[in-house]
Amino acid sequence: MKLSQLFLLSSILVSVPCVAHAEEAIWKDTSLSPEARAKALVKAMTQDEKLQLVVSHYAIDNGPKHLPVPKGALGSAAYVPGIDRLGIPAQQITDAGLGVTNPNNIRPGDGATSLPSGQVIAGTFDPKLAYEAGKMTGAEAFHRGFNVLLGGGVVLVRDPRNGRNFEYLGEDPILAGNVAAQEVKGVQSQHVISTVKHYAFNNIETNRLKVDMKVNEKDGRESDLLAFEIAMKKGDPGSVMCGYNKVNGDYTCENSYLLQLPKKEWGYKGYFMTDWGGGHSTVKAANAGLDQESAAEEFDKEVYFGKALKKAIAKGEVPESRLNDMAYRIVYSLIKVGAYDHPAAKSDQPEDVAAHEAISQKVAENGIVLLQNKQNILPLAATVKNIAIIGGHANEGVLSGGGSSQVTARGGNIKLKTGLQKWPGPESYFPSSPMKAIEALAPEAKVQFAAGDNIQQAVDLAKNADVVIVFATKWSAEAFDNADLNLPGNQDQLIEAVAKAGKPVVVVLETGNPVNMPWLNNVDAVVAAWFPGTSGGPAIANILFGKVNPSGRLTTTWPKSLSQLPYPVIKGAGKIANGDPNDATKEDDSIISSLNLDVDKANVGYRWFEDKKLTPLYPFGYGLSYTTFKYTKIALHSNLAAKIPTITAEVTVENTGKKDGADAVQVYGTMPDGSPSRLVGFDKVELKAGESKTVSIPLALQGIANYEPKAHHWELPAGSYTIAVKPDALANEAVKTTIHLNQLTLTD
């Protein structure tokens, strides 16, 4: 070897940070804290290695620029190469809001389990079940070699037309935050990072790439940000995905207030990533607190965290310490969830598909809501002789929501050839047929099907049946809001006509949002199945025939009409904001450009209805059972002198009916000023017929507190607080108690 070659080799070795055996042991020593290990890793990295971590690459072959899938990528939403010399694994990033996705069939034939929609998951009012659901999804991700999962939708349902409401967990921050926290913990128990998203105020999809959501700090902290605060403090997600929209003039992914709030005030140690196409700047975003730019080459105007970031650091526009912090947060999260010590790899072992589908079915059975049941027409008897099933492709499967969260079921989805065919479509059904499940539960019955497109044919079928089950559907998807609350096509006319046939009629709704029901008084029973997941067929059948006693509750208030909403008109609702994820909506005066949330403020959902003394069609928390429950007592126990003050409610609930069942016990609090009440605690309780139980429910004191922006703390003003247990948010019947508090401060 020539002397010049030796000199060159020695120069290269000097340029790489020295990895002494003692230092190496620091980040590989599992007895040390994730913080200590992450600091040691970052110290050992070159600047280029740090820069490598803060940009991901699109790993599907359908991008707008048609870039090749990166070498080493499994085929998914994004990929970040690993750093082998430091043992840092590649980040294999998958969309998985409801289950592991396989967009464009990038991994041929790789089907997965889909959970039911977010309304169903939250509608169980059961955080323990949410943990099981997250654990299952995390296991399926890890099995496929993924270690970052894009889930955890915590956006509050401020409007029942939002196309992505099916990904979210309802309108109440206490419920949404706690359910999301447990889902996240379940995912991360499998050594997979989970996000929460889309931070924040991504409450509508119309013009989502540009719309400016305007909200003051107090109202924001007491509503949408409270949901994220709970999810982040209790769930400790490895990452947070910021949204597309602006908040108070700044894009969320470069909004200093939003990005610094969790880091500085909530103790959040993970990292913030952009949504795909959500990057807009280098210096502003980096200094605001953004840590990773997602799929930048495909979806952003330029790669802001690549060479541009390196130049900005060299020019002193972004401090080197900021890059160190970005890298630290990413490797900290990988270590914290076990993704560093247990690298994910595609497994050649079979999955326990039956167990995973059983979890999806369990969630559906516990979250589907019985809205109406005249004369106890449900449950149906297994001895019924003639059943007419009409509409909703119920002979084939159950509807699912569209967009980036679309799961491909095992065996493939049933895709409609009508309607929107490009992304976020087409409208897809999971091959879990309610009709087949009904036939299995009523083996002696004659079960016949009519598609519903021919109304007279459906009526003729109904006339010869003992009971008629109509499946009504309305698709929702990412990138657009529903223009209205009506069922599409001829479905309302179909139900009206079938109801006149003189036979008992049960309507099963498969929708992503509440819908108008002009025929409600003319049918006997209504079941809100939402989008019930890949085991939705058996779940629906089990509820209809009483194999399962329904216990789901509404997480979104159903208005009687759009006129009851704080924002009756959304300009441009129904238009696809970006049919291609990279295609931003052009300037258009007919599309909403900003939404000022000063109308409902922090009074989201049922609080708006209570404040305005409006009676909705169905309130938050509503849901029927095949049995009845009675609350007989509520007592409070407090420890207000503790560093973290606590109040616990002990609630006694009795099953007064003749069937075993489960009740979602809901505790609401009202402040001394009489402002609208808020859910402050809940629990799911199983009770045998005639059984009584007393449950202990910790109360979320932020629900009955004011956030004081100048003081940066929560404050419970002095006075008398009413704490009530009741069957839904707006019910008159309640068991109440009061507690008098001196002024109490809660640290942020």
N, C-alpha and C positions, 0 to 999 in steps of 0.2 A: 504494500500500500504506500502511495506517495505521501510525502510530508504534507502537501497541500490538502490531500484527502483526509489525513488525520486531523489537520487543523479544522477543516469543515465539520467533521463528525463531532469533534469536541465542542465546537460552537453550538451545534444543534442540541447536544446534551445539556449544555449550560443553560440554554434558553428554556428548557422544560424544568418546571419546579422539581427540586430534589424530593424524592419520596423515600425518606429514611424508614427503616423498619419500625422504629418507634412511632413515627407519625402515621404510618399505614395502619398500625394497630389501633390508633385512636378512632378512625371512622369505621373500622371493622369490629370494634369492641362493642358487642351488644349489651354489655353491662353499663355502658355510658348512656347519657341522655341523648335523644335525637338532636337536641340543640348542639351539644358538644361535638357529636359526630359530623353534623352538617357544617359546622364552622371549620373543622379540620379538612373536610372535603373541599370546601370553597378555597381555603388557603392553598391547597395543593393544585388548583386549576390554573391553566393559562387563561389569558383574556379570551382567546378564541374559543376555548372550551366553554367558558361561561356564556359567550354569545351564542354558541350552538344550542344551549339549553333554552334560550328565551324566544325561539321561533320554531313553530311546528310546520309540517309540510302535509299538504293534502294527499291522502293515500287512497283515492278512488279514481277510476278512469273516466269519470263523467264531468270533470271540471270545465269551466268555461274556456280555459286556455289549453285544455287537453294535454296537460303535462303528464309525463309518465309517473306511475306509482313508484315511490322511492324504493331503492333496493333495501331489503330487510323489513319492509312494512308488510303487515298481515293483510292489509286492505280494509280501510276504515276511515273514520272522519279525519284523522291526522296521525302523524308520526314524528318523533324526535329521535335522531340517532343516539345511541348510548355512548358512553366514554369508557371503553374497555379497560384502559389502564388503571382506572379508579373504581372499577366495578359498578359504575352507574349504568343501570339497564336502559335500553331504549324505551321511550314512552310510546306505547301502542294505545291510541286514544279512540274510543268508540262512543258513538251516540247510543244512549241507553236510558232515555227518559222513562220508558215502561218495560224495556227489555233490550237485549243486545241486537242491534240492527245489522242488516246486510245489504246496504244500498247498492242498487244496480247489479245485484247478485255478484258482487266483487269476489266473494268467497263461494264459489258455485255449490249450491245445495245446502248451505249452512243455515238451517232454520233454528229458531230459538223460542223460548217461552215469553209470551207477552203478558204482563200484568194487566188488569183492568185499568180504566182511566183514573186519573187523579181524584176525580170526584168520588169514585168508589173506594179508593184506598183511604182517603180522609174520611169518607162516609162511614167507615167501620168504627170510627171514634176509638180505635184500638192501636196505640203506638207499638204494642208488643207484636201485633200482626204486621205492622209496617216494617218493623225490624226483620221479621221473617222474610218479607217480600224483598227487602233490600239485600239480605244475605243470599237469597236465591239468585237474584240478578248478578250480584257480585261473583258468585260461584260460576255462573255461566260465562261471565266475562273472563275470569281467570282461566277457566278451562280452555278457552279459545286463544289464550296468550295475551289478553288485554290487561293493562294495569292502570288505565285512567278511564273513568266512566263519566260521560256527560249526562248526569241526571239531576235529581233534586230540585225540581221546579217549585219555587216558593212565591211566585208572583201572585198577589191577591186578585181575586175575581172582582174587579170594580164594575165590569160590564158583562152581562150574560150573552153578548154577541162575540166576544173575543174568540178567534179561531183556535187559540192554543189553550183555552180553559181546560180542555180534557187532559192536558199535561200537568195542570196545577191542582192545588189542594184546597180550594175554596176561598171564601171571602173573609174569614176570621184569622187574624195573625196568631192568636194563641194556639188554635187548632193546627193551622198550616205549619207553624214553626216547630211545634212538638212532633208532629207526624213526620215532617221532613228530616228532623234530627235523627229519629230512629231509623228511617230508611237509609240515611247516610252512614250511620254506625253499622248497620247490617252489611252494606256494600263493603265498607272498609275493614270489616272483620275478615274479609277474604283476601286481604293484601292488595286491594284495588282502591286507588284514589277515587273519591266521588266529588263532583262539583255540587254546588247549589247555584241556581240560575233563575231568571236572567236579571241580574242586579243592575238597576232597580227601576220600578215603575214602568215596566214593559207591559202595560195593562191593555193595550190594543195592538193589533197587527196592521191595521190600515196605515200605510205610509210609514212603516216601522223603521225604515232606515234613516228617516229624517225628522219624524215627529218629535216635538219638544214638549215634554211633560213638565208642567210648572206646579211646584208645590212648596209651601214654606216648611221650615225645619220642624216646627212643633207637630204639624199635621203628618208630615212624613215619618217622623220617629214614632208616632202613636198608631201608625197603620202599616204600610208596606215594609218599612225598615224594621219595625218590631218583629215581623215574621222572620226576616233575615237574621236579626239579632239572636232570636231564640234558636233558630236552626244552626247558626254558626257557633254560638256558645255551647250548646248542648250536643250538637252533632260533630263539631270540629272537622268540617270537610277539608280535604287536602287542597281544594281549589275552589274558586268562585268565578263563574263566568259572568262578565258584565254584558249588558244588552246592546241592541242596535240603536236605541232611541237616545235622544238628548234629555237631560234633566236640567231645568233652569238655564238653558242656553248652551251647555257643554255636553258633548257625547259622553255617555256613561263610562266608556273605556279610557277617557282622559279627564274625567271629572274629579278634581282633587278632593272635594268634600266627600264624595261617595267612596273613593278608594282609600282615603286616609281614616275615615270613621272607624271601620272595623280594626284596622291595624293599631291605631292610637288609643281608641276608647274601649274596644271590646276584647283586646288582647289576642287578636287573630294573627296566627303565625304562618298560615298557608299563603298561596299565591293567587293572583288575579290573572285570568286569561281573557282574551277577547272572544266574542262570538265570531263566526266565520264571515269575514267582511266587516268586522267591527273596529278595525284599526284605522286611525286617521292621522297620526302624527308620530314623530320620534321624540323630540325634546319635551313637548307638553305632556304626552302620555307617560313617558318614563318618569319624569319628575312628579307627575301627579300620583304615581304608585302602581301603574300597570306593570305586570311582571312577565307576561308571555303573550306573543302575538300568534294567533292561530291561522294556519293554512294561508299565510300571507301571500305567497307567490300566486295563488289562484284567485284570491278574493279581495285583497286590498289593492289600492291603486299602486302601491309600491311596498317593498319589504322595509317597514319602518325600523324594525329591530335587528336588521342585518348589518350591512356595511354602513348604513346611515347612522346607526347607533354607535358603531365604532368610531366614526368620524366625530360625532357629537361629543363623545367622551374625550377624544383627543383635543378638541377645541375648548373643552371645559364647560360645554353647555349642559352636559349631564355628568355628575360626579361619578368617578369610578366606584365609589361606595354604593351608589344606586345599583350598578350592575352586580356588585357583590351581593347585595340584598336580594335581587331577583334570583340569582343562582342559589343563594342560601335557602330561600323559601321553597323553591322547587325540590331541591334534594332533601330538605327537612321533611317535606310531605311524603316523599318516597320512602324515607327511613321510618317515619312515624307510623305509616300504615303497614309496614313490612314488605313493601314492594322492592326495596333495596336488598334485604336479606333473603327474600323468597321471590326471586325473579319469575315473572309469569312466562310460561311457554306453552305453545299449543300441545294439548294432551292427546295421546292416542288411545286413552281409556274411554269407555262409554260413559255418557252422562246418566244420572238417575232421572230420566225424563219424567217418569210417572210421579216421582216425588215433587219435582219442580212444577209440573202442571197441577198437582194437587194443591200447592200453595197458591197458585194463581186462582184456582177454583174457590179455595177457601176465602180469599180476599173478596172475590165477586159475591159469594154467598153471604158474606158479612157486611157488604157495602151497598148492594142493590136495595133500592128503596120502594116499599109498598106505599103508593100515594093514595089509593082509594080502594075500598073493599066493601061495597054495598051488600048488606044482608049476608056478610061472610061467604060470598061466593067462592072465595079462595080460603083454604087450599082445595084443589080439585080432588075428587075421589079417584082412586086407581081403577075403580069399577066403571067409570064413565064409558059409554058405548060408542059414541060418535063425536069426533073432534074435528072441527074445521080450523085449519091454520092458514092464515092469509097474509101475504106481503112480506117485505123485509128480507127476501132471500132466505127465509128461515129454514127452508129445506136444504140449504147448502152451508150456511155459516152465520157468523155474527160480525157486525160492522166494526171497523177500527178507524182511528184518526190518522190524518195524513201529514206528510212532511218529514223532517229529519228524524222524528221519533218512530216512524213506521217500522214495525218489526215484521220480518218474514217468518211466518209460522212453519213448523216442520211439515213438509209435504207441499209447501207453497201456498200463497194467498190466492183467493178468488178475486180477480180484478175485473171491474166493470169496463166494458168497451164503450160505454156511453159517458158523456161528461168530460171533465178535464182529464187529459191523458198525460200531459207533461207534469213535471214536479210542481206542486206538492202532491199531485195525483199519481195514478188514478185511484178512485174510490175502491177500497180493498176490504174484503171479508176474510176472517180467519175460518178455516174449515172445521168449525165446531157447531154442528147443526142442532139448533133447539128442537127441530121436528124429530130428528132421530132420537134425541134424548127423551122426548115426550113419549115416543113409541115404546121405548124401553121401560118407562115407568107405568105405562098403561097398555100392557101386552094384549089385552082382550079388546081394545078399542079399535075402531075403524078410523084411521087418521088420514085426512085428505088435505091437499094443499092447492091453493090458488095464488097465483103471483100477485094479483091485485091490480094489474094494469087494465083488466076488463072488469068493471064494477059489477055488471049484471051477473057475470059468471061467479063472482065472489058472493054476491047476495044469494044466488041459487044454492051454492054450497052451504052457506050459513043456515038457510032455512031447513036443511035436512040434518043439522048437527044438534047435539045436546049442549055443546058449548063452543063458542067461537073465540079463537085467540088471534088477534091482529097484531102483527109486528110492524111498527112504524119507525122509519129511520130518517135521520138527518146527519149528513156528513159534515165534519168540521176539519180544518187543517191549518197548519202553519201558513203564514204569509197573507192571510185574508181574514176578515171578520165576517160573520154572518150578516147579511143585509137586514134581516128581520128575525122574528122568532117563529115564523110559520113553518110547518112541515112542507117540504117541497112536493111538487107534482100534484097528483089528485088524492093524496092520502087523507086529507080532511073529509073530502066528499066520499071517499071509500068507507071511512069509519062511520060517517053519518048514515050512509045507505045500509051498511051491514047492521048497524044498531036498530034499524027499523024492521029487521027480519024477525024480531020478536024472540030471539034467543039470548041467553047470557053472553055478554061480550067482555073479554079481557083484552086490554091494550098493553102491549109491551113496547116501551120506548127505547130505542137504541140511538142515542143522540150525544153530541158533545156539549150541549148546552140546554137550558130550559127551553120549552117550546109552548106556543099557544095551543090550547085544547078546546076549540069551540064546541066540541061534541062531548065534553066531560060529563055533563049531567045525563047524557043518554047511554052511557056505558056503565058496566057494573064494577069493573076493577081496572086500575092502572098501576103498572109496575115500571119504575124508572131503572132500566138496566144499564144506562149510559153506554160506554163501549166496554163490554164485559171481559175482554181478554181471550186468550187462546183456549181457555176451557169454559167459555161463556155459555155454550149450549147446555151442558149438564147443569151449570149453576142456575140458569133460568128455570130449567125444568124442575129441579129440586125445590125451588121456591114455589113454583106454581102448584106442585103436588104435595107440599108440606113436608118433604124430606128434610127441609131446612126451614126454620121459622125466621122470616125476614127481620133483620135488626139494623139495617142501614139507615142513615139519616142524611138529610140534605145538607150539603156544605155551601150551597148557593141559594139565595132567596129567589123564588120564582115569581116574577111580576105578573100582574094581570095583563099589562100592556107596556109598550115602550114608554108611554106617557108617564109612568110611575118612576122612571129612572132619573137619576140626576143629570144624565146626558142623553136625552131622547134621540138626538140626531148625531151620528158619526159620519161626517162628510166623506163619501167614498167607500163606505162599508160595503163589502162584497167584491171590491176590486182587489186583484192579487197585487200585493205590494211588490213582490219580486218573484215571478214564476221561475226564473233562474236565480239561484241564490246570489249571483253577482250582479244582477240587473236592478239597479236602484230605480225607484219610481222617479220619473221626470217631473219637473215643476208643473203643477196642475192645480188651478184654483178650486177645482171641484173636489179635491182631496184634503182632508184635515192636515194642517201643518203644525198645530199646537193644541194642547188641551190643558186648561187651567183647572187643577183639582181643588179650587177654592169653593166649589159648589157643595160636594159631599165632605170635603176636608178629611178628617179621620173617621167620619161616620160612614164606613164602608158597609154596603149590604144591609143587613137587618137593622143596623144602627140608623141608617138613613130612613128606613121605613118607620122606625119607632119615633125618630125625631120629627118627621113630617106627618105623623099619625096616619100613615097609609096602610091599608090592608092588602098584603100580597095574595097571590093565589096559594102559595105555600111558603112558610117561613124557613129560615135557616134552622137546622136541628130537627125538622119535622120528619116523621116516618112512622108507619103503622106496623103492627105485629099481629100474629095470630093469637096472642094472649094479651093481657092487660097488666099494667103496672101502676103502683101507687106509692107516692113518697109520703112517709109518715113522720119523719123527723129530720131536722138539720141542726147540728151543733158546731160551734167554732172553737178551735184551740189555737192560741197565738203565742208567739215568742218574739215580741217586738223589740226586746232589748238586745237581741243577738246581733252580731256583726252583719249578718244577712237576715233581716226580719222575716218571719214566716207566719202565715195563717193557714190552718188546715180545717177543712170542712168534713165533718162526719155525717154521712147521709144514710138514712135507712130507707131501703126500697123493698117493696113486696110484689111478688108475682101473684096478682089476684085472679088470674085466669085459670084455664084448665089444661094449658099446654106449657111445656118447658120453653123457655125463651131467653133472650139476652136484651138488656136495656142499655142504651147510651145515656148514662147519668150526666146531666149538664148543669153546671153551677154558674150563675150569672151574678155580677156585682153591679151595684148602682152607687155612684158617688153622692156626696152631700148636696151638690148643686142640682141633682136630678137629671143630669145629662144622660143620654141613652146608655142603657146597660151594655155590658160586654161579657162574653164568656170568659170566666177566670179559672175554670177547672172542669175536668171531665174524666170519665172512666167507663169502661165496658164491663158489664156485670152479667154473668150467666145465673139464671135462677130456675129451679124446678117449679112446677105448678104448686102454688101455695107457699113457696119458700120466701123467707125474708132475710136480707143481708144488710149489714152496715159496712159501708166502704169509706175509706179515708182518702180525701182528695186534696192535695196541696194546691193552694190558690196562687195564681200568677198575679202578683200585686201590681205589676206594670199595667194590667188591664183596668185597674181602678185608680190610676195615678195620672198626673199631668207631667208631660215632659217640659222642663224649663230650659230653653236654649241658652239663655245668658249664664245660668248657673251650671249648665251641663250635667244636670241630674234629674231624676224622677222625684216627684213630690206628691205625697198623699195629704191633701189639706185636712185640717182638723174638722171633725164633724161626725155625723152618724151615717154609716154605710149599710145598705141593704144587701144581704146575700141570699139568693133564692135558688132553689132547685126546681126545675120545671121541664116539661117535655120538649119544648122548643123555645127559640129566642123570644117569640112574641106571645107566648101562651099567657092567658090570664090566670089559669090555675097554677098555683105554686105554693111551696112550703118555704116560708121566709124566716129570717132572723136578722138582727141588726148588731152592729158592733160600733162602738164609739172610739175614735182614734184621735190622739193629739197629732199635730203635724208631724209627718214622718218622711224622711228623705231616703231614697234608694240610690246608691252609687251606680254610675253608668256601667 
